[in-house]
């Protein structure tokens, strides 16, 4: 479902993919090749949400308030990003939570089920995990930095082949 809020409609690039089971509300911008998967909620009613080119937000994730998901970044299944910035090719792992005013640096990774508390800055090229998330190691070149490329292709396949069956 895609709908406006108080007169503000989502801006969705023609090459972005929004699954029919996703909810995209209000002040949301989806750039070229961004993808939004089943049961995702992007609720732009209290600040703009932007998914940069090639960014993907996976099944059951929630993004709210003034959030920005960087180019080719991945927000994993059931994750929450609330008023935070996710850098280029960064990964927010499955069921992780990133809270207000936090910044996840370029190609950084937040481990599954981790909690990034308010006002945390996660350095580029690092892995943080735990509750609260702590720096575990430097990551020079993780294959997860390229997950966004996979999702661009997968979204293309879904656009071309998916039909809603009743």
Secondary structure as GFF3:
##gff-version 3
##sequence-region A 1 166
A	DSSP	beta_strand	2	3	.	.	.	ID=ss1
A	DSSP	beta_strand	11	12	.	.	.	ID=ss2
A	DSSP	beta_strand	17	18	.	.	.	ID=ss3
A	DSSP	beta_strand	23	30	.	.	.	ID=ss4
A	DSSP	beta_strand	35	36	.	.	.	ID=ss5
A	DSSP	beta_strand	41	51	.	.	.	ID=ss6
A	DSSP	beta_strand	56	57	.	.	.	ID=ss7
A	DSSP	beta_strand	62	64	.	.	.	ID=ss8
A	DSSP	beta_strand	68	69	.	.	.	ID=ss9
A	DSSP	beta_strand	74	75	.	.	.	ID=ss10
A	DSSP	beta_strand	80	82	.	.	.	ID=ss11
A	DSSP	beta_strand	85	86	.	.	.	ID=ss12
A	DSSP	beta_strand	91	92	.	.	.	ID=ss13
A	DSSP	beta_strand	97	98	.	.	.	ID=ss14
A	DSSP	beta_strand	103	104	.	.	.	ID=ss15
A	DSSP	beta_strand	109	110	.	.	.	ID=ss16
A	DSSP	beta_strand	115	116	.	.	.	ID=ss17
A	DSSP	beta_strand	121	122	.	.	.	ID=ss18
A	DSSP	beta_strand	126	129	.	.	.	ID=ss19
A	DSSP	beta_strand	134	138	.	.	.	ID=ss20
A	DSSP	three_ten_helix	143	146	.	.	.	ID=ss21
A	DSSP	alpha_helix	147	161	.	.	.	ID=ss22
###
